[in-house]
Amino acid sequence: MTAYIGTPTSRVDGRAKVTGAAKYAGEFSAPDLVHASIVASAIAKGRIISIDISQAMDVDGVIAILTHQNRPAMADNDEAYKDDVAPEKGSPFRPLYDDRILFSGQPIALVLAEDWETARYAASLVRVKYNAEQPVTDLARARKDAFAVDEPAKPRGDAAKAFAAAAVRHQGEYYVPIEHHNPMEPFASTVRWEGDGKLTVYDKTQGVQNVQRYLCGVFSMNPDDVRVVSSFMGGGFGSGLRPQYQAVLAVLGARALKRSVRVVLTRQQMYSLGYRPAMIQKIQLGAKADGTLDAVTHDAVTVTSQYEDFHRNETTWSGLLYKSETARYEHKLARLDLPTSADMRAPSATTAVYALESAMDELAVALKIDPLELRLRCYSDRDQTTGLPYSSKNLRECYRQGAEAFGWSKRSPEPRSMRDGTDLVGYGMASGIWEALQVPITVRIALTANGHAQISCATSDIGTGTYTIMAQVAADALGLPLDSIDIKLGDSTLPQSPVEGGSWIAASVSNAIVNTSNAVRNELLRLAQQDPNSPLAGVKPDDTVLINGTIASKKDGNHAVSIADAMRHGAVERIEQEKATEFPNDGKHAHNTHSAIFAEVHVDEQIGVIRVPRIVCAVAAGRILNPKTAHSQVMGGAIWGMGVALHEETLIDHRFGRIMNANIAEYHIPVNADVHDIDVIFVDEQDDIVNPMGIKGLGEIGIVGVAAAIANAVYHATGKRVRDLPITLDKLR
């Protein structure tokens, strides 16, 4: 009997967060704590000639200033700086390693003082001389030198020939600028000096064991001497997948002083980390007169740093949604004098699907076919790149339910034909797709005779509600009340977990909890059957269930033994089981989530201001564990998609390679006044193939396709197609 899974449930960690009991990386106390402030490079490329720390050292309360010249020892090989998410090719960034400057804002000194205010003031007094070189930070300029990278999808047929022969052709170039993560919590690390060189590192991260391995590599430390903890995270969105440099700097300071050290990045310094790479995409679609596709080509150029080759599968999303006899994909990287780009919510899909779905809308216009109808005519039940059928795909029902809830049938097809007073009104739609991923993971369950269970796993809760869904699944699997479940996560000493990202943790950890709960059930049954008169005598484990604090027969619920009695018969007070769970791929199915997004925009005809009064997101993502937190995830993704379409853009002065809007006043994101009605529909989708519980992730799918739906609505409202994001009022003039 399921009591909690599928039931809207408030966050079990909610009270701790709203009362301040939840502690974040920059809030942990430590004895004899030293505060640190980073001195950042004022140039984007070149070398340090000299660093004068004399004025800063004269400030009362300053303890030490670390530079590449006097820091503690660090590893001298690239492999030591690799992490679980690092690109295969390249040399990872090493903070305070040498005199080379690789990007503007690079940390070049660390001021250590008795309080943060003193450290920050002293940091302003550090004088640095450089041998500066001219940086290249403009993708348009670097594009000509871009080099090809391998994409996992091979071409099908002769796409160029098919495109040239197609009855109706569309080609367009689409641009998405650099976008930066702006989570509420800045990156921070508090390193507690435990004596004898042992450290406890409270770090903002999406993977504590990843950071622990990384720090052990950088500092040649024994894994038993480094513990990494991240109990709560104020937003990650991919920015915390890789270890960030403040963790290294905090450990450097602690090892230098043999004291506890805290480093907290400023908002401006947050812009010296990874980012969504700028992307130029060329899409070609060739179709028959009825709209069915003959050819798809998708070419992309994206940004990486000078020192690492970071990229995702940018172009192959075009092979996942629509049938086409021929297709070709090409992806190139352009090196810039910037930090390495990074994963950002739905990496590659957010940008690639924007281009694809905008192009599909333009093709619909050329064909004079309704955009929704075109997608139905091109619908595919198979991954076109592999030929594999989807384990489940209920996108047609997403289209139907989303269109009905939105009122798509009321759309007048001609641009500029719909109005609300003086505003032009536009309706736009798009498809969304993401991967239904799952990863090896280990869970430990400790069940006590009083009916309390502790669930332990090193995974993180990055704000998505992992604490809550773990508790819900465990409560059902163990047959206990929700308040009898205690979740332990975000600690490198706990059972193995990969980084939390890619929307894979909910499916992975939930199935692992059930797997481990079955082991607990089996042990309880063994103990219960030690009683010669046990009502479960001769019953096999798979014929029993944990329910209402008992282990009971599935065939006859009256044949049951309480947890307390089973343990009493076995003379134990505690059962502990730890199980690793893997998800072998049968190689016969593609695993994805799907969505349909419908957006309404109002455009002031005189000044071009765009408002988005309505968005409808219909999502097919397998079994929904918690509709309440799932709704929040999709709604948050839709708001971010609005930001991609209309607001977000990192602006760089290419003369100096310096970001000009490194703050949340000038880096625009949607705020309350921008967000109106967002309707989220979860379309029923049973998937018995993807994993035993039929769960797919939700963190990413909410943003995919939203920017395209809004851009398509803007075209419908105004008759003007804007292919470079964000769509700002000046582009509509």
C-alpha positions in Angstrom: 0.0 0.0 0.0 1.4 3.4 -1.0 0.7 6.2 1.4 3.3 8.9 0.5 4.6 8.3 -3.0 2.5 10.5 -5.4 1.0 12.5 -2.6 1.7 16.3 -2.4 4.0 16.6 0.6 5.6 19.6 2.1 9.4 19.6 2.4 10.6 17.7 5.5 13.5 20.2 5.7 11.2 23.2 5.3 11.1 24.1 9.0 14.8 24.0 9.3 15.2 26.4 6.3 12.6 29.0 7.3 13.8 29.1 10.9 17.4 29.4 10.1 18.3 26.0 11.7 19.6 24.8 8.3 23.3 25.7 8.0 25.0 26.5 4.7 28.7 26.3 3.9 29.5 29.8 4.9 27.7 29.6 8.2 29.4 26.8 10.1 31.3 27.9 13.2 34.8 26.7 14.0 37.2 27.5 16.8 39.9 30.1 16.1 38.3 30.8 12.7 40.2 32.9 10.2 38.3 34.9 7.5 39.7 35.2 4.0 39.2 37.6 1.1 40.3 37.0 -2.5 42.3 39.4 -4.6 41.2 39.0 -8.2 43.1 39.6 -11.4 42.4 42.9 -13.1 43.4 41.6 -16.5 42.2 38.7 -18.6 45.4 37.4 -20.1 49.1 37.7 -19.4 51.4 37.2 -16.4 52.0 38.7 -13.0 55.2 40.7 -12.7 55.0 41.5 -9.0 52.6 41.4 -6.1 53.2 44.0 -3.3 51.5 43.0 -0.1 53.3 45.4 2.3 50.4 47.8 2.7 47.9 45.1 3.3 50.1 43.3 5.8 50.3 46.5 7.9 46.6 46.4 8.6 45.8 45.3 12.1 44.2 41.9 12.1 45.8 40.6 8.9 47.5 37.3 9.6 49.0 36.3 6.2 48.6 36.8 2.5 49.1 33.8 0.2 50.1 34.1 -3.4 51.6 31.7 -5.9 55.0 32.6 -4.5 54.4 31.5 -0.8 51.4 29.1 -0.8 51.6 25.6 0.7 52.5 22.8 -1.7 50.0 21.7 -4.4 50.1 18.9 -6.9 52.0 19.7 -10.1 50.2 17.4 -12.6 46.9 17.8 -14.4 45.5 14.5 -13.3 45.5 15.6 -9.6 43.1 18.4 -10.5 40.6 16.3 -12.4 37.2 15.7 -11.0 34.1 13.6 -11.8 32.8 16.3 -14.3 36.1 17.5 -15.7 36.4 17.5 -19.5 38.5 14.7 -20.9 40.8 17.0 -22.7 42.7 20.0 -21.1 44.4 21.2 -18.0 42.1 22.1 -15.1 42.5 25.5 -13.5 44.8 25.6 -10.5 44.2 28.6 -8.2 47.3 30.4 -6.9 49.5 28.0 -8.8 51.7 30.2 -10.9 52.0 33.7 -12.4 49.9 33.0 -15.5 46.6 34.9 -15.9 43.9 32.9 -17.8 40.8 35.0 -17.3 39.6 38.3 -15.7 38.7 37.9 -12.1 41.1 35.0 -11.6 42.1 34.6 -7.9 45.7 35.7 -7.5 46.1 36.2 -3.7 44.3 35.3 -0.5 44.2 37.6 2.4 43.7 35.9 5.8 42.6 38.0 8.7 40.8 37.8 12.1 37.5 39.1 10.6 36.0 39.4 7.1 35.8 43.2 7.0 39.5 43.4 7.7 40.4 40.8 5.1 38.3 42.5 2.4 39.8 46.0 3.2 43.3 44.6 3.2 42.7 42.8 -0.1 42.0 46.3 -1.7 45.5 47.3 -0.7 47.4 44.5 -2.5 49.2 46.0 -5.5 49.8 43.9 -8.6 51.8 44.6 -11.7 51.1 42.7 -14.9 52.5 42.0 -18.3 49.1 42.1 -20.1 48.3 40.5 -23.4 45.2 41.3 -25.6 42.5 38.8 -24.7 40.0 37.3 -27.1 36.5 37.0 -25.5 34.3 37.5 -28.5 32.8 34.4 -30.0 32.1 36.1 -33.3 35.9 36.9 -33.6 37.0 33.4 -32.4 34.5 31.5 -34.6 36.8 31.3 -37.6 39.4 29.3 -35.5 36.8 26.9 -34.0 37.7 23.2 -34.1 35.4 20.3 -34.5 34.6 17.9 -31.7 33.0 14.5 -31.9 29.2 14.2 -31.6 27.8 10.8 -30.6 25.3 10.8 -33.5 26.4 9.8 -36.9 24.9 11.4 -40.1 22.0 9.6 -41.8 21.9 9.8 -45.6 22.9 12.8 -47.7 21.3 15.6 -45.8 22.8 18.3 -48.0 21.4 16.7 -51.2 18.0 16.1 -49.5 17.8 19.7 -48.3 18.6 21.1 -51.7 15.9 18.9 -53.3 13.2 19.6 -50.6 10.0 21.2 -51.6 10.1 23.7 -48.8 13.3 24.8 -47.1 14.2 26.8 -44.1 17.6 27.8 -42.8 18.5 30.2 -40.0 21.2 31.1 -37.6 20.4 31.3 -33.9 22.5 32.9 -31.1 22.4 32.4 -27.4 24.8 34.6 -25.3 26.8 33.6 -22.3 24.6 33.2 -19.2 25.8 33.0 -15.6 24.4 31.1 -12.7 23.1 33.3 -10.0 22.0 31.0 -7.2 20.8 32.7 -4.0 23.7 31.3 -2.0 27.2 32.3 -3.1 30.0 29.7 -3.2 31.6 29.3 0.1 33.9 26.9 2.1 34.5 26.7 5.8 37.5 24.5 6.5 37.6 23.3 10.1 41.1 22.4 11.3 40.8 19.2 13.3 44.4 18.9 14.3 47.1 16.5 13.0 46.4 17.8 9.5 42.8 16.5 9.4 40.1 18.7 7.9 36.4 18.9 7.8 35.3 21.0 4.8 31.9 22.5 4.8 31.5 23.3 1.1 28.8 24.5 -1.3 28.8 21.6 -3.8 26.5 19.2 -5.7 28.9 16.3 -4.9 30.7 16.0 -1.6 32.6 12.9 -2.6 33.7 14.5 -5.8 35.1 17.5 -3.8 36.7 15.1 -1.3 38.5 13.2 -4.0 39.5 16.4 -5.7 41.0 17.9 -2.6 42.9 14.7 -1.8 44.4 14.9 -5.3 45.4 18.5 -5.1 47.0 18.3 -1.7 48.1 14.6 -1.7 46.1 13.9 1.4 44.8 10.6 2.7 41.0 10.2 2.1 40.6 9.5 5.8 42.0 13.0 6.6 39.4 15.0 4.6 35.7 15.0 5.2 33.4 17.1 3.0 30.0 18.2 4.2 27.2 20.0 2.3 23.9 19.5 4.3 22.0 22.2 2.4 22.6 24.2 -0.8 21.0 27.4 -1.7 20.8 26.6 -5.4 23.3 25.0 -7.7 21.8 24.5 -11.2 25.0 22.9 -12.4 27.4 25.5 -11.0 28.4 23.1 -8.2 29.0 20.0 -10.2 32.7 20.7 -10.3 34.7 21.7 -7.2 35.1 25.5 -7.3 38.3 27.3 -6.5 37.2 28.7 -3.1 37.5 25.2 -1.6 41.1 24.9 -2.7 41.9 28.4 -1.3 40.2 27.7 2.0 42.2 24.5 2.4 45.4 26.3 1.3 44.8 28.9 4.1 44.0 26.2 6.7 47.2 24.2 5.9 49.3 27.4 5.9 48.0 28.6 9.3 47.0 25.3 10.9 43.7 27.0 11.7 40.2 27.0 10.5 39.5 29.2 7.5 36.4 30.5 5.7 36.2 31.8 2.2 33.0 33.2 0.8 32.8 34.6 -2.8 31.3 37.9 -3.5 28.5 38.2 -6.0 31.0 39.7 -8.5 33.4 36.8 -7.9 30.6 34.4 -8.7 31.0 35.5 -12.3 34.6 34.2 -12.5 33.2 30.6 -12.4 31.7 28.5 -15.1 28.7 29.6 -17.2 26.4 28.5 -19.9 28.5 28.9 -23.1 27.6 31.2 -25.8 26.3 29.3 -28.8 25.9 30.1 -32.5 23.7 27.5 -34.3 22.7 27.0 -37.9 19.6 24.9 -38.5 18.5 23.7 -42.0 15.1 21.9 -42.4 13.9 20.5 -45.6 10.3 19.3 -45.9 7.7 18.0 -48.3 4.7 20.1 -49.0 2.8 18.2 -46.3 5.4 19.2 -43.7 7.1 15.8 -43.2 10.8 16.3 -43.0 13.3 15.2 -45.6 16.5 16.7 -44.1 17.8 18.1 -40.8 21.2 19.7 -40.3 22.3 21.2 -37.1 25.7 23.0 -36.8 26.9 24.6 -33.6 29.8 26.6 -32.3 30.2 26.9 -28.6 32.6 28.5 -26.1 35.3 27.0 -24.0 38.4 28.2 -22.3 41.9 28.3 -23.5 42.9 25.5 -21.1 40.0 22.9 -21.2 37.7 21.5 -24.0 34.3 21.6 -22.3 31.3 20.7 -24.4 28.0 18.7 -24.2 26.1 16.9 -27.0 24.8 20.2 -28.4 23.4 19.3 -31.8 22.1 15.8 -31.4 18.9 16.9 -29.7 17.7 17.5 -33.2 17.6 13.8 -33.8 15.4 13.0 -30.8 12.0 14.6 -31.6 11.2 14.4 -35.3 11.3 11.9 -38.1 13.7 12.7 -41.0 15.2 10.4 -43.6 18.5 12.3 -43.5 20.4 14.3 -40.9 23.8 15.7 -40.2 25.3 17.2 -37.0 28.5 19.2 -36.5 29.8 20.8 -33.3 32.8 23.1 -33.0 34.5 24.7 -30.0 35.9 28.2 -29.9 38.6 29.0 -27.4 38.3 32.3 -25.5 40.2 33.9 -22.7 37.5 33.1 -20.2 37.0 30.5 -17.5 35.9 27.1 -18.7 32.2 27.0 -19.5 30.0 24.7 -17.4 26.8 22.9 -17.0 23.8 25.1 -16.5 20.3 23.8 -16.1 19.5 21.4 -18.9 22.9 22.0 -20.4 22.9 22.0 -24.2 19.2 21.2 -24.4 18.1 24.6 -23.3 20.1 26.2 -26.1 19.9 23.6 -28.8 16.1 23.0 -28.5 15.6 26.8 -28.6 17.2 26.8 -32.0 15.4 23.6 -33.3 12.0 24.7 -32.0 12.4 28.2 -33.4 13.3 26.7 -36.8 10.3 24.4 -36.7 8.1 27.4 -36.1 9.6 29.2 -39.0 9.1 26.1 -41.2 5.5 26.0 -40.1 5.1 29.6 -41.3 6.7 28.8 -44.6 4.4 25.8 -45.0 1.3 27.7 -43.7 0.7 24.8 -41.3 -0.3 25.3 -37.7 2.9 24.8 -35.6 1.3 22.2 -33.4 0.0 20.3 -36.4 3.5 20.3 -38.0 5.0 18.7 -34.9 2.4 16.0 -35.0 3.1 15.3 -38.6 6.8 14.9 -37.8 6.3 13.0 -34.6 8.6 10.1 -33.9 8.3 7.2 -31.5 12.0 6.4 -31.9 15.2 8.1 -31.2 16.2 9.0 -34.8 19.9 8.9 -34.0 19.9 5.3 -32.7 16.7 3.9 -34.1 15.7 2.7 -30.7 12.1 3.1 -29.5 11.4 5.1 -26.4 10.7 3.2 -23.2 7.8 5.6 -23.0 6.8 8.8 -24.8 3.5 10.5 -24.1 4.3 13.7 -25.9 1.2 13.5 -28.1 -0.9 13.7 -24.9 1.2 16.6 -23.7 0.4 18.4 -26.9 -3.3 17.6 -26.5 -3.7 18.5 -22.8 -1.4 21.5 -23.0 -3.2 22.9 -26.1 -6.6 22.4 -24.4 -5.6 24.0 -21.2 -4.0 26.9 -23.1 -6.8 27.5 -25.6 -4.5 27.0 -28.6 -7.6 26.6 -30.9 -8.4 30.3 -30.4 -5.1 31.3 -32.0 -5.5 33.3 -35.2 -2.7 32.1 -37.5 -1.7 35.5 -39.0 1.0 37.5 -37.2 -0.2 40.8 -35.7 -3.8 39.6 -35.9 -4.5 39.3 -32.2 -4.7 42.3 -29.8 -5.6 43.1 -26.2 -6.2 46.8 -26.2 -3.1 48.5 -27.5 -1.0 45.4 -27.0 -0.1 42.9 -29.7 -0.9 39.4 -28.6 1.1 36.3 -29.6 0.7 32.6 -29.0 3.7 30.3 -29.4 4.5 26.7 -28.6 7.4 24.3 -28.5 8.4 20.8 -27.6 10.8 19.9 -24.8 13.0 16.9 -24.3 15.5 15.7 -21.7 17.3 12.5 -20.8 15.8 10.1 -18.2 19.2 9.2 -16.6 20.1 7.0 -13.7 23.4 6.3 -12.1 25.0 3.7 -9.7 24.3 4.7 -6.1 24.5 3.1 -2.6 22.0 3.5 0.3 22.3 2.4 3.9 19.3 1.8 6.1 19.4 1.4 9.8 16.1 0.3 11.3 15.7 0.2 15.1 13.2 -1.8 17.2 11.1 1.3 18.0 10.2 1.6 14.4 12.6 4.4 13.4 14.7 4.3 10.3 17.7 6.3 9.2 18.4 6.5 5.5 22.0 7.4 4.6 23.5 8.3 1.2 26.2 10.8 0.2 24.0 12.5 -2.4 23.1 16.1 -2.2 19.9 18.1 -1.9 20.6 21.1 -4.1 17.2 22.6 -3.3 15.1 20.3 -5.4 13.5 18.4 -2.4 15.8 15.3 -2.2 15.3 15.1 1.5 11.6 14.9 1.0 11.3 12.4 -1.8 13.8 10.1 0.0 11.7 10.2 3.1 8.5 9.5 1.1 10.0 6.6 -0.7 11.5 5.1 2.5 8.3 5.6 4.5 6.4 3.6 1.9 9.1 1.0 1.3 9.5 0.4 5.1 5.9 0.7 6.0 6.6 3.5 8.5 5.1 7.0 9.2 7.0 9.8 7.5 8.0 11.3 10.8 9.8 8.0 11.7 12.2 8.5 8.8 15.5 10.4 9.2 17.5 11.3 6.1 21.3 11.7 6.2 22.9 13.0 3.1 25.6 15.5 1.9 28.5 13.9 3.8 31.5 12.3 2.1 31.6 9.6 4.8 28.2 8.3 3.8 27.6 5.6 1.2 28.6 6.3 -2.4 26.8 8.7 -4.6 27.7 10.6 -7.8 27.2 14.3 -8.1 23.6 15.5 -8.1 22.8 16.7 -11.6 21.3 15.8 -14.9 17.9 15.0 -13.2 19.2 11.5 -12.3 19.2 11.5 -8.5 15.5 11.1 -7.8 15.2 8.0 -9.9 18.5 6.6 -8.8 18.2 7.1 -5.0 14.5 6.1 -4.9 15.1 2.8 -6.5 18.2 2.3 -4.3 16.1 2.9 -1.2 13.5 0.3 -2.3 16.3 -2.1 -3.1 17.9 -1.7 0.3 14.5 -1.8 2.0 14.0 -5.2 0.5 17.2 -6.3 2.2 15.9 -5.0 5.5 12.6 -6.8 4.9 14.4 -10.0 4.2 16.4 -9.7 7.4 13.2 -8.9 9.4 11.5 -12.0 8.0 14.5 -14.2 9.0 14.3 -12.9 12.5 10.5 -13.3 12.7 10.7 -16.8 11.5 13.0 -17.8 14.4 9.8 -18.0 16.4 8.5 -21.6 16.0 4.9 -20.3 16.1 5.5 -17.4 13.7 2.5 -16.5 11.5 5.1 -16.0 8.7 6.6 -19.5 9.0 7.4 -20.8 5.5 6.6 -17.5 3.8 9.1 -16.4 1.2 10.6 -12.8 1.3 8.9 -11.7 -2.0 5.6 -12.7 -0.6 5.9 -10.3 2.3 5.5 -6.5 2.6 6.5 -3.9 5.2 3.3 -2.1 6.3 2.1 -0.2 9.3 5.2 -1.1 11.4 4.9 -4.8 10.6 6.1 -7.4 8.2 3.1 -9.0 6.7 2.1 -11.7 4.2 0.9 -10.2 0.9 -1.7 -12.9 0.6 -3.1 -12.6 4.1 -2.5 -9.3 6.0 -3.6 -10.9 9.3 -0.4 -13.0 9.1 2.0 -10.3 10.4 4.7 -9.7 12.9 5.6 -6.2 14.3 9.1 -4.9 13.8 9.6 -4.8 17.5 8.6 -8.5 17.9 10.7 -9.6 15.0 13.7 -8.0 16.5 12.9 -9.3 19.9 12.8 -12.9 18.5 16.2 -12.3 16.9 17.6 -10.6 20.0 18.7 -7.5 18.1 18.0 -3.8 18.6 19.0 -2.7 15.1 19.1 -3.9 11.6 21.5 -2.3 9.2 21.7 -3.0 5.5 23.7 -1.3 2.8 23.2 -2.0 -0.9 24.6 -0.7 -4.1 22.1 -0.3 -7.0 22.9 -0.2 -10.7 20.8 0.4 -13.7 22.0 -1.7 -16.6 20.9 -0.5 -20.0 19.4 -3.2 -22.1 20.4 -1.3 -25.3 16.9 -1.7 -26.7 15.3 1.5 -25.7 15.9 5.3 -25.5 15.0 6.9 -22.2 13.7 10.5 -22.2 11.2 12.9 -20.7 9.1 15.1 -22.9 7.0 18.2 -22.6 4.9 20.7 -24.6 5.1 24.4 -23.7 2.5 27.0 -24.7 3.2 30.7 -24.1 1.2 33.9 -24.5 3.0 37.2 -24.9 1.7 40.8 -25.0 3.9 43.3 -26.8 3.5 47.1 -26.4 3.4 48.1 -30.1 4.9 51.6 -29.4 7.9 50.8 -27.2 8.3 47.0 -27.7 8.0 46.0 -24.0 7.2 42.2 -23.8 5.1 40.6 -21.0 4.3 36.9 -20.6 0.9 36.6 -18.9 0.6 32.9 -19.4 2.7 29.7 -19.8 1.3 26.2 -19.8 3.8 23.3 -19.4 2.5 19.8 -20.0 5.1 17.2 -18.9 5.4 13.5 -19.3 8.0 12.3 -16.9 7.0 8.9 -15.7 5.9 8.4 -12.1 5.7 11.7 -10.1 6.9 11.1 -6.6 5.7 14.4 -5.0 3.4 16.6 -7.1 4.0 19.6 -4.8 7.8 19.8 -5.2 7.6 18.5 -8.8 5.3 21.4 -9.6 7.8 23.8 -8.1 10.6 22.3 -10.2 8.8 22.7 -13.5 7.5 26.2 -12.6 11.0 27.3 -11.7 12.3 25.9 -14.9 9.6 27.8 -16.9 10.6 31.1 -15.1 14.2 30.5 -16.0 13.2 29.8 -19.6 11.5 33.2 -19.6 14.9 34.6 -18.4 16.7 32.9 -21.3 14.2 34.3 -23.8 13.9 37.8 -22.6 16.4 38.8 -19.9 19.7 37.0 -19.4 22.9 38.0 -21.0 26.5 38.3 -19.7 28.0 41.4 -21.3 31.8 41.5 -21.8 34.0 44.4 -22.7 36.1 42.6 -25.3 38.9 45.2 -25.1 39.7 44.0 -21.6 37.9 40.7 -21.4 36.0 41.9 -18.4 32.4 41.2 -17.5 30.5 44.5 -17.3 27.3 43.4 -15.5 28.7 41.0 -12.8 25.9 41.7 -10.4 22.2 41.0 -10.0 21.2 44.6 -10.6 22.5 44.7 -14.2 22.4 41.0 -15.0 18.7 40.8 -15.6 16.6 37.8 -14.4 12.8 37.5 -14.1 11.4 39.0 -10.9 7.9 38.8 -9.4 6.6 41.5 -11.6 7.6 39.5 -14.7 6.0 36.2 -13.6 2.2 35.7 -14.0 0.2 32.5 -14.5 2.2 29.3 -15.0 0.1 26.2 -15.3 1.9 22.8 -14.9 0.2 19.6 -16.1 1.7 16.2 -15.3 0.6 13.8 -18.0 0.2 10.2 -16.9 3.0 8.1 -18.2 3.7 4.6 -17.0 7.2 3.3 -17.8 8.0 -0.3 -16.7 11.3 -0.3 -18.6 13.3 2.7 -17.5 13.6 1.4 -13.9 11.5 -0.7 -11.5 9.7 2.3 -10.1 9.1 4.0 -13.4 10.6 7.3 -12.3 12.2 9.9 -14.6 13.9 13.2 -13.5 12.2 16.6 -13.5 14.9 19.1 -12.7 15.9 19.9 -16.3 12.8 19.3 -18.4 11.0 22.4 -17.0 13.3 24.9 -18.8 13.7 23.1 -22.1 11.6 24.6 -24.9 10.3 27.5 -22.9 12.6 30.1 -24.6 11.5 28.9 -28.0 7.8 29.0 -27.1 8.2 32.6 -26.0 10.3 33.6 -29.0 7.7 32.0 -31.3 4.9 33.9 -29.5 6.8 37.1 -30.0 7.0 36.5 -33.7 3.3 35.7 -33.8 2.5 38.9 -32.0 4.8 41.2 -34.0 5.6 39.5 -37.3 9.3 40.1 -36.5 11.6 37.1 -36.0 14.4 37.6 -33.5 17.0 34.9 -33.6 19.5 36.2 -31.1 18.6 36.0 -27.4 17.6 37.7 -25.3 14.7 39.4 -27.1 14.9 42.9 -25.9 12.7 45.9 -26.9 15.4 47.4 -29.1 15.4 44.2 -31.3 11.7 44.7 -32.1 12.1 48.3 -33.4 
